[in-house]
Amino acid sequence: MDPAPPLDGPTDAQRDHDAQVDRLAQQMSLLLRRSRSFARTFAGQVHPDVEAGAYAVLLVIAPAGPLRLWIWPTSSAWTSRR
């Protein structure tokens, strides 16, 4: 069985991989910052009191159109109606 190679530090391939991972992390961070900025900007245009998170919810439910909220009856509601 061959002995393990000595640990001299990261190889060129490992350094390249680490650099690529760092670049990806920077780009993801930039994307998320821009997305939050976009949401804050447009939420303020909808209404000054609308938070960015609420605007994101509006973007998801708006294509569904008008909806009615239906609450599943609890067991006590079923027994009281019988």
N, C-alpha and C positions, 0 to 999 in steps of 0.2 A: 504494500500500500504506500502511495506517495505521500510524503509529509505535506502539510498545508504550506502554501507560499507565505513568505514573511509579510507582515502588515506594514507596508511602507507609506500608506496613505491612499487617498482615492486615486483611481485611474483616470485617464483622460475621458473615457466613456462615462464614468460616474460624475465627473465634474460637468460634462456636457449635459447629462441628464438633469443634474441639480439646477443648472442654469435654465434649462427649458421649463422645469417645474416652477422656478421662481418667476419666470416671464409669464407663464400661464396664470399664476396666482395674482400677479400685478394686473393682467388684463381682466381677470374675473372681478377683481376689486374695482377697477375702473368702470366696468359694465354695471355693477351693482350701484355704485355711486351715481352714475348717470341715470339709471332707472329710478332711484329714489328721488333724484332732482326732478325728473320728468313728472313723476307722480305728484310731488308737492306742487309743481307749477300748475298742472291741470286741475288738481283738486281745488286749488285756490280760485281757479276760473269758474268752477262749478258753483262754489259757495265759499266764502271766506272761512267758515267754521268747519268745512269738510277736511278731515285729516287724510294724509296720503294713503294710509291703510284702508280707510273707508272707500276712497276713490278706486283702489284696486279691486275691492269687492264689487263696486258698481260696474267696473269694466267686465267682470265675469258674469254678472247676472243680467246686464242690459240686453245681450243678444237673445235671452230667453223670452223677453217680452213680459207682459203682465202675468203675474202669478198669484195664486191664492195660497195662503198659509193654512195647511191642514194639520191639526194636531191629533196624533194617535190617542184615542181615548184610553184612560187608565182603567184598571180593573174596577175601581170604585165607581167610575162613571157608568160602566156597563151594568153593574149590579143595581145602581140607583134608578136606571131607566127601565129595568125589567119589571 
